[in-house]
Amino acid sequence: MSRPAAPPVRLVDVRTEIGGQVIHDGVDLEVKRGEILGLVGASGAGKSVLLRSIIGLLPPVAGRVEIFGQDLYAADEATLGAIKSRWGVLFQANALFSTLSVLENVAVPLREHSQLTEPMLLAIAALKARMSGLPEDALFKLPSELSGGLQKRVGVARAIALDPELVLLDEPTAGLDPLMAEQIDALVASLAQTLGLSVLVVTHDLDTLYTVCDRVAVLAEQRIIAVAPVRELEHTDHPWLQEYLMGKRTRAGQPPPDTGR
Ligand SMILES: Nc1ncnc2c1ncn2[C@@H]1O[C@H](COP(=O)(O)OP(=O)(O)OP(=O)(O)O)[C@@H](O)[C@H]1O
């Protein structure tokens, strides 16, 4: 009998500290294969720091970060390289190279993690840019020549450049107008479904939670206090969660239409 495949992300009792300040203590979290998991929490709760731990940039002082069943911080260089070629990351401010064209930005992970020939590499980068909804005339522009929404699409195209199994997104709709945010949400949902991705998305955006995420994990008091489909979270009595999901400023206490998720 074959063993069930390991989850793309599994955190076990993770504790992180920055400059002696405890950011997380006892974080348990799992991203299941094929799901879109939202990660929410108040500003400063530690969502971005947790993401940094998940992508190998901040070793926990205790606990374990497992990616595809491998202990990330115990992995040798070859294993780490193999893991990195199976994920794609969209950083909060996109982290695009300002002096490189859109096409070259998308090609960066391909240059780093593949042995493709130059024409093949550029062809794949162009394909990923198109899949991410970038118009043809954007490919040879600099990121600064594009709108915020198109820059986000460049970040998404780069995140899927290597045909990853796992995609990690840090606030993909932050700073976008509602229409552009909706388009990025739709892009993430359709790419996840078409490519069979597992996705962890850090967000403050309620629309993302209701229309895109299968489950939502809530970070508060230095750990994950709940994980469930967002509609189930509406019924938890945690004060921050109640205010966040049902408060006047968010949805005016009106549950959104049921989208089937
Ligand atoms: N490089 C750093 N040096 C010192 N402290 C840091 C650093 N990065 C993050 N922190 C601290 O870690 C805590 C969590 O920050 P983090 O950016 O992860 O929060 P967040 O939940 O992502 O917030 P937001 O929703 O506003 O983006 C904060 O107290 C922050 O000040």
The ligand as a Gaussian input file, in Angstrom:
#p B3LYP/6-31G(d) Opt

LIG

0 1
 N       12.918000      42.712000      10.264000
 C       12.252000      42.867000      11.424000
 N       12.887000      43.329000      12.522000
 C       12.224000      43.462000      13.703000
 N       10.937000      43.158000      13.867000
 C       10.248000      42.704000      12.830000
 C       10.878000      42.532000      11.544000
 N        9.944000      42.039000      10.691000
 C        8.804000      41.921000      11.415000
 N        8.991000      42.326000      12.683000
 C        7.977000      42.330000      13.738000
 O        7.285000      41.097000      13.698000
 C        5.905000      41.288000      13.986000
 C        5.060000      40.687000      12.916000
 O        5.257000      41.380000      11.687000
 P        4.599000      40.927000      10.317000
 O        5.094000      41.857000       9.257000
 O        4.794000      39.482000      10.101000
 O        3.042000      41.206000      10.609000
 P        1.834000      41.023000       9.616000
 O        0.831000      40.195000      10.313000
 O        2.315000      40.521000       8.294000
 O        1.316000      42.525000       9.474000
 P        0.611000      43.275000       8.242000
 O       -0.737000      42.661000       8.111000
 O        0.519000      44.691000       8.719000
 O        1.463000      43.105000       7.014000
 C        5.703000      42.799000      14.138000
 O        5.719000      43.089000      15.524000
 C        6.915000      43.389000      13.475000
 O        7.261000      44.601000      14.057000

